Amino acid sequence: MSLSSSSLGAGGTSTAQQALAIDARSLNALKARAGTDTPAAAREAAKQFESLFMREMIKSMREATMKSGLLDGASGNLATDMLDQQLSVQMAGQPGGLSEAIQRQLARQMGAAGGEGEDDGADVQLSVPSTLSLDLSALRRNSVAPTRPAATSTAAAPQGLDAFVQHHSASAQQVARESGIPAAFMLGQAGHETGWGRGEIRHKDGSPAYNLFGIKAGKGWTGKVAEITTTEYIDGEARKVTAKFRAYDSYEDSFRDYARLITQNPRYEKAREQVGSAVAYARELQQAGYATDPQYAQKLSRAIASAAQRAQGAVGSASTAAHQAADTVAAALTRAVQRLSDGQT
Protein backbone atom coordinates (compact mmCIF):
# COMPACT_ATOMS: atom_id res chain seq x y z
CA MET A 1 0.00 0.00 0.00
CA SER A 2 1.52 3.29 -1.07
CA LEU A 3 1.79 6.13 1.42
CA SER A 4 2.00 8.83 -1.21
CA SER A 5 0.87 9.43 -4.75
CA SER A 6 3.22 12.35 -5.43
CA SER A 7 6.42 11.93 -7.40
CA LEU A 8 9.94 12.35 -6.06
CA GLY A 9 10.98 14.76 -8.77
CA ALA A 10 12.63 14.28 -12.11
CA GLY A 11 14.08 10.86 -11.32
CA GLY A 12 11.54 9.62 -8.75
CA THR A 13 9.35 6.55 -9.15
CA SER A 14 6.28 5.26 -7.35
CA THR A 15 8.18 2.04 -6.56
CA ALA A 16 10.55 3.91 -4.29
CA GLN A 17 7.64 5.47 -2.49
CA GLN A 18 5.90 2.14 -2.05
CA ALA A 19 9.06 0.69 -0.55
CA LEU A 20 9.22 3.62 1.88
CA ALA A 21 5.58 3.11 2.79
CA ILE A 22 6.09 -0.45 4.05
CA ASP A 23 9.75 -0.47 5.05
CA ALA A 24 11.34 2.26 7.19
CA ARG A 25 14.83 1.10 6.11
CA SER A 26 14.36 2.75 2.73
CA LEU A 27 14.42 6.14 4.47
CA ASN A 28 18.19 6.21 4.13
CA ALA A 29 18.01 5.98 0.34
CA LEU A 30 15.46 8.76 0.06
CA LYS A 31 17.37 10.91 2.55
CA ALA A 32 20.57 10.56 0.52
CA ARG A 33 18.69 11.36 -2.68
CA ALA A 34 17.40 14.59 -1.12
CA GLY A 35 20.99 15.79 -0.82
CA THR A 36 21.74 15.41 -4.53
CA ASP A 37 18.39 15.61 -6.32
CA THR A 38 15.86 18.39 -6.76
CA PRO A 39 14.32 20.32 -3.84
CA ALA A 40 11.16 18.29 -4.48
CA ALA A 41 13.02 15.21 -3.22
CA ALA A 42 13.89 16.99 0.02
CA ARG A 43 10.26 17.99 0.49
CA GLU A 44 9.08 14.44 -0.13
CA ALA A 45 11.65 13.04 2.28
CA ALA A 46 10.54 15.48 4.96
CA LYS A 47 6.92 14.54 4.38
CA GLN A 48 7.68 10.83 4.72
CA PHE A 49 9.63 11.46 7.93
CA GLU A 50 6.62 13.25 9.36
CA SER A 51 4.33 10.48 8.13
CA LEU A 52 6.33 7.84 10.00
CA PHE A 53 6.28 9.96 13.13
CA MET A 54 2.50 10.39 12.88
CA ARG A 55 2.05 6.65 12.37
CA GLU A 56 4.01 5.87 15.54
CA MET A 57 1.98 8.45 17.43
CA ILE A 58 -1.32 6.95 16.24
CA LYS A 59 -0.07 3.49 17.16
CA SER A 60 0.80 4.64 20.68
CA MET A 61 -2.62 6.23 21.05
CA ARG A 62 -4.35 2.99 20.02
CA GLU A 63 -2.26 0.97 22.47
CA ALA A 64 -3.28 3.32 25.27
CA THR A 65 -6.99 3.02 24.40
CA MET A 66 -9.18 0.30 25.85
CA LYS A 67 -10.31 -2.19 23.16
CA SER A 68 -13.81 -3.62 22.84
CA GLY A 69 -12.61 -7.05 21.68
CA LEU A 70 -15.01 -7.21 18.74
CA LEU A 71 -12.28 -6.73 16.09
CA ASP A 72 -9.43 -8.51 17.85
CA GLY A 73 -7.54 -10.91 15.62
CA ALA A 74 -5.12 -10.94 12.70
CA SER A 75 -7.60 -9.54 10.18
CA GLY A 76 -8.77 -6.77 12.48
CA ASN A 77 -5.22 -5.78 13.37
CA LEU A 78 -4.24 -5.68 9.68
CA ALA A 79 -7.21 -3.45 8.81
CA THR A 80 -6.43 -1.13 11.73
CA ASP A 81 -2.78 -0.90 10.69
CA MET A 82 -3.72 -0.07 7.09
CA LEU A 83 -6.13 2.60 8.30
CA ASP A 84 -3.47 4.15 10.57
CA GLN A 85 -1.02 4.08 7.69
CA GLN A 86 -3.41 6.02 5.46
CA LEU A 87 -4.25 8.48 8.24
CA SER A 88 -0.56 9.22 8.79
CA VAL A 89 -0.18 10.06 5.08
CA GLN A 90 -3.16 12.41 5.09
CA MET A 91 -1.96 14.17 8.24
CA ALA A 92 1.62 14.65 7.02
CA GLY A 93 2.79 17.50 4.84
CA GLN A 94 0.22 20.02 6.01
CA PRO A 95 1.21 23.74 5.92
CA GLY A 96 2.91 24.72 9.15
CA GLY A 97 3.51 21.09 10.12
CA LEU A 98 6.67 19.28 11.13
CA SER A 99 7.60 18.51 7.53
CA GLU A 100 8.69 22.12 6.92
CA ALA A 101 11.05 22.05 9.92
CA ILE A 102 12.31 18.59 8.92
CA GLN A 103 13.02 19.88 5.42
CA ARG A 104 15.20 22.67 6.80
CA GLN A 105 17.04 20.14 8.98
CA LEU A 106 17.63 17.85 6.00
CA ALA A 107 18.90 20.76 3.94
CA ARG A 108 21.46 21.62 6.59
CA GLN A 109 22.57 18.01 7.08
CA MET A 110 22.76 17.07 3.41
CA GLY A 111 23.95 20.42 2.04
CA ALA A 112 20.91 20.76 -0.20
CA ALA A 113 18.78 23.81 -0.86
CA GLY A 114 16.06 24.08 1.72
CA GLY A 115 13.34 24.75 -0.83
CA GLU A 116 12.28 27.07 -3.61
CA GLY A 117 10.72 29.87 -1.61
CA GLU A 118 8.78 30.83 1.44
CA ASP A 119 6.00 28.35 0.73
CA ASP A 120 8.51 25.49 0.70
CA GLY A 121 9.54 26.07 4.31
CA ALA A 122 12.58 28.26 3.69
CA ASP A 123 13.50 30.78 6.35
CA VAL A 124 11.61 34.01 5.87
CA GLN A 125 13.85 37.06 5.54
CA LEU A 126 12.27 40.16 7.07
CA SER A 127 13.48 43.55 5.93
CA VAL A 128 13.25 46.80 7.84
CA PRO A 129 10.75 49.22 6.28
CA SER A 130 12.12 52.36 4.65
CA THR A 131 12.11 55.44 6.83
CA LEU A 132 10.98 57.48 3.84
CA SER A 133 8.00 55.39 2.82
CA LEU A 134 6.51 52.77 5.14
CA ASP A 135 4.29 50.43 3.16
CA LEU A 136 1.04 49.77 5.01
CA SER A 137 0.57 46.28 3.60
CA ALA A 138 4.10 45.27 4.60
CA LEU A 139 3.56 46.51 8.14
CA ARG A 140 0.38 44.49 8.39
CA ARG A 141 1.97 41.35 6.95
CA ASN A 142 4.85 41.57 9.40
CA SER A 143 2.69 42.27 12.44
CA VAL A 144 2.77 39.71 15.17
CA ALA A 145 -0.68 38.40 16.02
CA PRO A 146 -1.36 40.36 19.20
CA THR A 147 -2.65 39.18 22.50
CA ARG A 148 -4.81 41.47 24.55
CA PRO A 149 -3.92 41.05 28.21
CA ALA A 150 -6.21 43.35 30.13
CA ALA A 151 -3.46 44.41 32.52
CA THR A 152 -1.29 45.81 29.71
CA SER A 153 -3.86 48.48 28.80
CA THR A 154 -4.03 49.91 32.32
CA ALA A 155 -0.69 48.98 33.89
CA ALA A 156 1.93 51.69 34.30
CA ALA A 157 3.71 52.12 30.98
CA PRO A 158 7.49 51.59 31.04
CA GLN A 159 9.80 54.31 29.82
CA GLY A 160 12.18 54.11 26.87
CA LEU A 161 11.67 53.39 23.18
CA ASP A 162 11.93 49.58 23.22
CA ALA A 163 9.86 49.04 26.35
CA PHE A 164 7.26 51.60 25.26
CA VAL A 165 6.72 49.98 21.85
CA GLN A 166 6.53 46.50 23.34
CA HIS A 167 4.08 47.57 26.05
CA HIS A 168 1.62 49.28 23.70
CA SER A 169 1.95 47.06 20.61
CA ALA A 170 -1.09 44.90 21.38
CA SER A 171 -3.44 47.87 21.73
CA ALA A 172 -1.98 49.61 18.68
CA GLN A 173 -2.34 46.54 16.48
CA GLN A 174 -5.91 45.94 17.62
CA VAL A 175 -6.93 49.51 16.78
CA ALA A 176 -4.93 49.39 13.53
CA ARG A 177 -7.02 46.48 12.28
CA GLU A 178 -10.20 48.39 13.07
CA SER A 179 -9.20 51.81 11.75
CA GLY A 180 -6.71 51.18 8.95
CA ILE A 181 -4.09 53.45 10.57
CA PRO A 182 -0.80 51.52 10.75
CA ALA A 183 0.18 50.46 14.26
CA ALA A 184 3.68 51.85 13.77
CA PHE A 185 2.24 55.29 12.97
CA MET A 186 0.25 55.33 16.21
CA LEU A 187 3.10 53.93 18.29
CA GLY A 188 5.49 56.50 16.86
CA GLN A 189 3.13 59.41 17.49
CA ALA A 190 2.32 58.21 21.01
CA GLY A 191 6.04 57.87 21.69
CA HIS A 192 6.76 61.35 20.37
CA GLU A 193 3.94 62.99 22.34
CA THR A 194 4.99 61.34 25.63
CA GLY A 195 8.75 61.21 25.17
CA TRP A 196 8.48 57.41 24.95
CA GLY A 197 6.62 57.34 28.26
CA ARG A 198 8.81 59.83 30.14
CA GLY A 199 6.44 62.81 29.82
CA GLU A 200 3.06 61.14 30.07
CA ILE A 201 0.08 63.33 30.97
CA ARG A 202 -1.00 62.84 34.59
CA HIS A 203 -3.66 64.09 36.94
CA LYS A 204 -2.76 66.38 39.82
CA ASP A 205 -2.56 63.38 42.17
CA GLY A 206 0.01 61.73 39.89
CA SER A 207 -2.28 59.06 38.47
CA PRO A 208 -2.05 58.48 34.71
CA ALA A 209 -4.58 60.12 32.40
CA TYR A 210 -3.81 57.46 29.75
CA ASN A 211 -3.62 60.21 27.11
CA LEU A 212 -0.85 59.14 24.74
CA PHE A 213 -1.56 61.55 21.88
CA GLY A 214 -1.86 64.94 23.56
CA ILE A 215 -5.49 65.36 22.50
CA LYS A 216 -7.02 68.36 24.24
CA ALA A 217 -10.45 68.47 25.85
CA GLY A 218 -12.42 70.84 23.67
CA LYS A 219 -15.95 72.15 24.15
CA GLY A 220 -17.49 68.96 22.80
CA TRP A 221 -15.60 66.66 25.19
CA THR A 222 -17.78 65.28 28.01
CA GLY A 223 -15.33 62.78 29.47
CA LYS A 224 -12.69 63.06 32.18
CA VAL A 225 -10.10 65.84 32.01
CA ALA A 226 -6.49 66.31 33.12
CA GLU A 227 -5.23 69.90 33.44
CA ILE A 228 -1.48 70.40 33.01
CA THR A 229 1.10 72.95 31.96
CA THR A 230 2.33 72.38 28.42
CA THR A 231 4.38 74.07 25.71
CA GLU A 232 2.59 75.78 22.83
CA TYR A 233 4.11 77.66 19.90
CA ILE A 234 2.46 81.05 19.46
CA ASP A 235 3.70 83.10 16.49
CA GLY A 236 6.69 80.71 16.30
CA GLU A 237 7.66 81.29 19.93
CA ALA A 238 7.49 78.53 22.57
CA ARG A 239 5.37 79.47 25.58
CA LYS A 240 4.18 77.66 28.69
CA VAL A 241 0.41 77.54 28.98
CA THR A 242 -2.14 75.67 31.09
CA ALA A 243 -4.47 73.46 29.05
CA LYS A 244 -7.07 70.75 29.60
CA PHE A 245 -6.46 67.35 28.02
CA ARG A 246 -8.72 64.36 27.61
CA ALA A 247 -8.37 61.55 30.16
CA TYR A 248 -9.27 57.90 29.64
CA ASP A 249 -9.74 54.68 31.57
CA SER A 250 -7.01 52.79 29.70
CA TYR A 251 -4.28 53.19 27.09
CA GLU A 252 -6.39 51.29 24.59
CA ASP A 253 -9.13 53.89 25.00
CA SER A 254 -6.53 56.49 24.07
CA PHE A 255 -5.62 54.62 20.88
CA ARG A 256 -9.31 54.27 19.97
CA ASP A 257 -10.06 57.95 20.58
CA TYR A 258 -7.08 58.94 18.44
CA ALA A 259 -8.29 56.66 15.64
CA ARG A 260 -11.77 58.20 15.82
CA LEU A 261 -10.29 61.67 15.64
CA ILE A 262 -8.22 60.89 12.56
CA THR A 263 -10.84 58.85 10.71
CA GLN A 264 -13.93 60.97 11.50
CA ASN A 265 -12.66 64.56 11.58
CA PRO A 266 -12.75 66.11 8.07
CA ARG A 267 -9.64 68.21 8.77
CA TYR A 268 -7.52 65.05 8.73
CA GLU A 269 -8.90 63.69 5.45
CA LYS A 270 -5.63 64.27 3.59
CA ALA A 271 -3.67 62.55 6.35
CA ARG A 272 -5.91 59.47 6.01
CA GLU A 273 -4.96 59.29 2.34
CA GLN A 274 -1.23 59.11 3.22
CA VAL A 275 -1.12 56.02 5.48
CA GLY A 276 1.37 54.43 3.06
CA SER A 277 4.08 56.99 3.87
CA ALA A 278 5.23 58.10 7.30
CA VAL A 279 6.67 61.37 5.99
CA ALA A 280 3.53 62.34 4.05
CA TYR A 281 1.25 61.31 6.93
CA ALA A 282 3.20 63.46 9.42
CA ARG A 283 3.26 66.39 7.01
CA GLU A 284 -0.50 66.29 6.50
CA LEU A 285 -1.12 66.10 10.25
CA GLN A 286 0.95 69.21 10.79
CA GLN A 287 -0.72 71.10 7.96
CA ALA A 288 -4.11 70.17 9.39
CA GLY A 289 -3.13 71.78 12.69
CA TYR A 290 -2.62 68.72 14.89
CA ALA A 291 0.28 70.47 16.69
CA THR A 292 1.74 73.97 16.84
CA ASP A 293 5.41 72.92 16.75
CA PRO A 294 6.81 74.04 13.35
CA GLN A 295 9.13 71.01 13.34
CA TYR A 296 6.38 68.55 14.26
CA ALA A 297 6.28 66.70 10.93
CA GLN A 298 10.01 65.98 10.92
CA LYS A 299 10.05 64.87 14.54
CA LEU A 300 6.99 62.68 14.07
CA SER A 301 8.25 60.94 10.94
CA ARG A 302 11.50 60.06 12.74
CA ALA A 303 9.55 58.71 15.71
CA ILE A 304 7.37 56.58 13.43
CA ALA A 305 10.47 55.16 11.72
CA SER A 306 11.99 54.29 15.12
CA ALA A 307 8.79 52.57 16.26
CA ALA A 308 8.55 50.60 13.00
CA GLN A 309 12.14 49.39 13.31
CA ARG A 310 11.61 48.25 16.90
CA ALA A 311 8.39 46.46 15.96
CA GLN A 312 10.15 44.84 12.99
CA GLY A 313 12.97 43.67 15.24
CA ALA A 314 10.47 42.02 17.56
CA VAL A 315 8.96 40.15 14.59
CA GLY A 316 12.41 38.98 13.49
CA SER A 317 13.26 37.76 17.00
CA ALA A 318 9.98 35.85 17.26
CA SER A 319 10.51 34.30 13.82
CA THR A 320 14.06 33.25 14.68
CA ALA A 321 12.98 31.71 17.98
CA ALA A 322 10.18 29.79 16.26
CA HIS A 323 12.54 28.43 13.61
CA GLN A 324 15.08 27.40 16.23
CA ALA A 325 12.42 25.56 18.23
CA ALA A 326 11.11 23.82 15.12
CA ASP A 327 14.61 22.83 14.04
CA THR A 328 15.32 21.35 17.47
CA VAL A 329 12.19 19.20 17.21
CA ALA A 330 13.09 18.23 13.64
CA ALA A 331 16.61 17.18 14.64
CA ALA A 332 15.27 14.99 17.45
CA LEU A 333 12.67 13.48 15.12
CA THR A 334 15.31 12.75 12.48
CA ARG A 335 17.45 10.89 15.01
CA ALA A 336 14.44 8.95 16.30
CA VAL A 337 13.37 7.81 12.83
CA GLN A 338 16.98 6.92 12.01
CA ARG A 339 17.06 4.61 15.03
CA LEU A 340 13.80 3.05 13.89
CA SER A 341 15.23 2.44 10.42
CA ASP A 342 18.31 0.78 11.94
CA GLY A 343 16.17 -1.55 14.00
CA GLN A 344 17.01 0.08 17.35
CA THR A 345 14.49 0.40 20.18
N, C-alpha and C positions, 0 to 999 in steps of 0.2 A: 504493500500500500504506500503510495507516494505521499510525502508530507507537503510537497509544493509543486505547483504547476508552472512556476516561472522558470525561465532559462537562466543559466549561469553567465551568460554573456556570449561573446563571439564564438568561443570554443566549448561552451557548456553543452551537456546532454542530459536528458531526463533520466538516463540510467544512473548517472552519478548521484542525482538527487534521490532516486529510489534506494540506492545503497545507503545514503546518509539517513534516510527515513527509518530503516530497520536495523542499522548497525552503527553505533556511535564511534567505532574505530575509524570510519571513513572521514571523520572530522579533520584529521590531520592532513589528508590529501586536499580537502577543500580549503583549509586554512593556508596551506602552502601556495595553492593556486591564487588565493587572494593577494598574495604578495607580489605576484608577477603578471597577473591578468588584469582585466579591466576593473574599474571601480565597482561595476555591477557585481563582480565576483565577491568583493569584500562585503558589499551589502547583503548578498545572499548568505555568505558565511555567518555574518552577524545575526541574520534572521534565524538561521538554523541553530545557532548557539542558544538564542533566546527560546526557541521552540523546545529544545531539549530541557532547558531549565523549567519551562512551564509544565512540561510533561512530568518531571520529577515532583514538582509542587502539587500537581493534581493527584498524582499517585499517593503522596504523603497525606493529602486531605482525605482520600478514600480510605486509607488504612486507619485513619483516626476516627472514621465515621462508623457507627454501629450498623451492621448489615442485617437485612430481614431474613436471609436464608433462602428466599424463593429462587434466586438466580445463581446460587452457589454451584460450582462445578466447572469443568474445563471449558465448556462452550460459553457459559456466562462470563467467565473471566476473560476469554478471548474477545468477546463482544465489547466488554467494558474497556479493555486495553485499546482496541481499535477506536472506540469513541474518544477516549482520552487523547489518543494520538492525533485525531482530527481536530479536537478542541485546541490542543497546543499549537497547531499550525494556524488556526484562525485567530488565536490570541496574539501570536508573535508578529512582529513587524509593524505594529501600530505606531502612528506618529506620537513622538514623545516617550516611546517605550524604551526598554533596555537595549534593543538592537542598535539604536543610534549611538549609545555610549560604547557598546561592544565594538561597533565599527571603528570608532575613534581609537580604541585600544588596539585593535588589530592593525590599523594603519601605522601606529607608532611601533608596534612590535615587528611588523613585517616590512616596514619602510615603504608602504604603498600610500597613494593619495587617499585621504580620508573621505573623499566623495567628490561630487561635481557641483556643490553649491550648498546653500543654507538648508535646502530641503532634504539633502542627503545626510544631514547630521554633522556637517562641518562646523567648526567653531565660528560663531558670529562675531564679526569685527564691528565694534561700535565706534563711530567717529564723533568728535566733539563738534557741535553746531557752530557755524560761523558767527562771529560777534557782530557782523554787519547785517546779516539776514538770517534770522532763525526760522527755519521752515516749520510751520505748525504741524503738518502731518508727520514729520520726523520726530518732533517732540512727543507727539501722541504715541507713535509706534514704540519709542524707547522708554515710555513711562512704565514704571513698575506698578503692577496692580496693587492699589493701596488698600490698607486695612484702615478701619475707622475706630480705633480705641477711643472710648468716650473721654478718658482722662487726658488724652493729648490735646483736646480742644479747649480745655479749661486749666490745665496744669501750667505752672509758671514756665514761660518760654525761656530757654537757655540763650545766652548771649554768644555772639560770634557767628561768622558766615556759615561755616559747616553745620554747626549745631542748630542754627536757626532754620536753615533749609530742611534739614532732616526732620526737625520737630513739626514743621508746618506743611510738609509735603503731602500728607494724606488729605488734609482739608483742601489744599490748593488743587489737587488732582480731582477730587470729588466735584468741586465747583467748576473746574475746567470742563469736565464732561457735560455739565448741565448748561454752561453759558457759552462755550466755544472760545473763551479767552484762555490762551496757553497758561499752564500752571507756572512755567518759568517766568512769564511776564508778571504774574501776581506775586510770586515769591520775591522777585527782584524789586518790585515797587514797595512791597511791605518791608523788605530789608532796608531799602533806601530811606523810607519814611521814619523808621524806628532806629536807624543806625545798627541794623542787624540785632535788634533786641535791646540795645544799650540805652535807647532814649524812648522807650515805650510810654505812651500816654497813661497816666495814672490819676486816680481820684485823690482828693486831699488827704485821705487816710492812708494812702500808699497802695491801695488795692488796684489791680489792673483794670483798665477800662476796655481791654480787648480790642482797641481801635488800632489796627495795623496800617491803615492807609491815610491817616490824617484827615478824615472826612469831617467837616464841621457840622454842627447842629444848626441848621437854618430854621426859618420860620415854620416850615412844613414838618419839621421833625418832632415827633411826640414821644420818643423813647427817652432812655436815660441819657444824662449829660455829664461830661467831665470838663471842668473849667481849668485851663492851665495858661501859663505864659509861653508864648511861642514867638518865632521870628517871622516877620512878614517883610516883603520888599515893596516899599512905597516910593514911587518915582525913582526906582533903581537903587534906593538906599535901604539897607537892612535896619529894621526897627523891632524892638520888643513890644509886643502887644498881648493883652489878655483876650482869649477867645474861648468859645464853647465848642466842644467836640462831641460827636456821638459816642455813646458807650453801649457795649453789648454784653451778652451773657456768656459768650464763648468766642474763641478765635475764628471758629468756622462761621459764626454769625457775621463776623467782620468781612470774611471773604465773600459771603453771599451778598451782603449789602453793597460791597464794592462792585460785584458783578451786576447787580441790579442798576446801580448808578451808571455804569458804562454802557450797558445794553439797552436801557430804557430812556436815558436822557438824550434828547436830540443834539445837544451841543457836542456830544462825543461820537456822533455818527461817523465822521471821517476816521477817527481812531479805530472804530470797530472794523473798518475796511482794511486796516493795516496790520492785522494780527499775524501776518506772515513775516514781518520784519520788525525787529526790536527797535531799530533806529527810527523808522517811520512812525511806529506806534507811539514812542516817547515824544516825538516831535509834534504829532497831532494832539496829544494830551496837553502839552504846553500851550500850543496855539489856541486850544479850546478853553484855557484858563484854569486848568486843574491846580496849578501852583503859581506863585508869584516870583519864584527864583528864576532869573534870566538864564541860568545855566542848568535848569531842571532837566531838559531833554538829554543833554550829554551825560549828566550824572545818572539818570534813570537807565539809559541804554547800557551804560557800563555795569550797573547793578544787575540788570536782567541777564547780561552775558555771564556774569559771575555766578548767578543762581543756576543758569542753564548748565554751566560746566560742572558745578558741584552735583547737580541732579544726575548728569550724564555719568559722572564718576561713580555714583552710587549704583547705577544700572550696571556699569562694567564690573564692579566688585561683586554684585549679586550673580551676574552671569558667570564670572570666573569661578566663584564658589560652587555654583550648581554644576558646572562642568567637572570640577575637581571631584565632587562627591560622586557624580555619575561614573567617572573614570575609575574611581576606587572600587565601586560596586562591579563594574565591568571586568576589572583585573581579577577580582576574587572569583567572579563567575567563570572567567576563562580558565583559571587554575582548577576550579572544581570540575568543569566539564572535561578538562584534560585528564584528570585523575580517573574520571568515569571511563574515558576512552581507553585508558591503559589498564583497566580492569582493577583499579585500586578501590578500596572502600573508604 
